[in-house]
Amino acid sequence: MKRLLCIVSSMNTGGAETFLMKLYRAIDTNMYQLDFCVASDHEGYYEKEIIERGGKIFRRPVKSKNLLAAYKILIKIVRDNHYDYVMRVGEHSFAAFDLLAAKLGGAKHLIMRSSNAGSSGGKISNLLHKIFGFLPRIVPTVKIAPSRLAAEYTFGKLAVKNKNVFFLNNAIDVPQFIFNKKIREKYRSELDIEDKFVIGHVGRFSLQKNHKFLLEIFAEIKKIKPDSIFILIGNGELEPLIREKAECLGILDNLKMLGIRSEIPELMMAMDVFAFPSFYEGMPNTVIEAQATGLRCVIADTITPEANITGLVKYLPLNAGARYWANIICEYYQGYPRNDMTQAFYQVGYDIRSAAQFFTSIVFGL
């Protein structure tokens, strides 16, 4: 059996971590195993499942608190467990130092997967990304990205031009997302939204996801359709501020904040339009998932054009304003029935089993 050590911040419900778990569930664990090195003292959302699948969890300090110890522990983990394959998931060039540490520990196959097309770390973080931009270009033996923008941000335009980056689709388990009218009715009944116009969003409550603007859009939609309901799925450090902003805008009673939920496909079936005004994304998993349920999506034009794999996505500029977004969202709703997107997903290679086979081939060199 070949084992891959995946270096991540934590194994919670972020997009990159969730996609790793999708791959993990789809690979043959009799042949390959994924282990995880996290920088968190708390048990992550997926850790129990990882252990049940035969994976291992290793912990190291957060680099911002103890940089030297973080690298020393990583070197020891790689050396003591004889890892030959190590993958760092992240978009920042500074993350490549982890692969250098893995190399010192004896790893020969150094994989880096870009998970985003930007960083919300501030001016210092952006400066460090530029200073150490050469590292992701020369350290990884295998470079992986979900989109061209994510590849260029992490590995540079020349690496993309020279075809030195593998593009791995943020694929899904397609049958889980096939639209089902009975499921839609069940969840709309449980949420008491049967006769409402429902706008949904799935994403961590962080600056990247632009919830402030999203709430302003909701407030404008409420003026057009007073019976609208707005569903937010996720959690994060900005949750108190989001609640406060919703109350100030007078939409708190129209807002359902559902926290972390496992039944994402079912909740997307219950929605009418999916809104996603992020400042940047590598390749948003949730936009892919929403399309798989036949849900129409209105997203920021800062997001890669590759996210529109079905024709159900409409791109809008963030500077167009909340009222413009609200008008487009209300006009874009086309009613039901929703189309079955199964064939479209298989044709463009967005089924998770095909993606998992490609993943193991590029990582383990089969």
Number of C-alpha atoms within 10 A of each C-alpha: 7 13 19 21 26 21 25 19 20 21 25 16 20 16 20 24 19 17 19 18 17 19 24 20 17 17 20 13 16 9 10 14 19 24 20 21 22 22 17 16 11 11 13 14 16 15 18 12 12 20 12 9 14 12 19 15 17 16 19 19 18 15 13 8 9 11 11 11 14 19 21 15 17 24 21 16 19 22 17 11 12 13 21 20 22 27 27 24 23 21 25 25 23 19 21 28 16 21 28 18 19 30 22 17 22 19 20 16 20 22 25 30 26 28 27 25 25 18 18 12 13 8 10 9 15 15 12 13 21 15 12 16 19 16 19 27 21 12 18 23 15 21 26 26 30 28 27 19 26 25 27 18 23 33 29 18 14 12 16 18 10 8 10 16 24 18 19 18 25 28 24 24 18 19 12 14 22 20 24 16 13 11 15 18 16 15 18 20 13 9 12 11 17 15 11 16 19 21 24 23 25 25 24 23 21 18 15 17 19 18 24 16 17 20 21 20 21 27 24 19 26 19 12 14 15 14 14 21 24 26 21 19 18 19 19 13 11 14 17 11 13 19 16 12 17 20 13 10 14 13 21 19 10 18 20 14 17 12 17 18 12 9 9 17 20 21 22 29 26 28 25 23 25 25 25 25 25 22 18 22 24 26 26 23 22 20 24 23 21 26 26 31 27 24 27 25 27 22 23 22 16 17 23 20 15 14 23 17 16 15 10 17 23 17 18 19 13 18 9 9 13 18 17 16 28 24 14 14 23 16 9 17 17 12 8 9 10 16 13 16 19 18 11 14 21 14 9 12 17 22 21 24 19 17 21 21 15 17 19 17 11 15 20 15 10 8
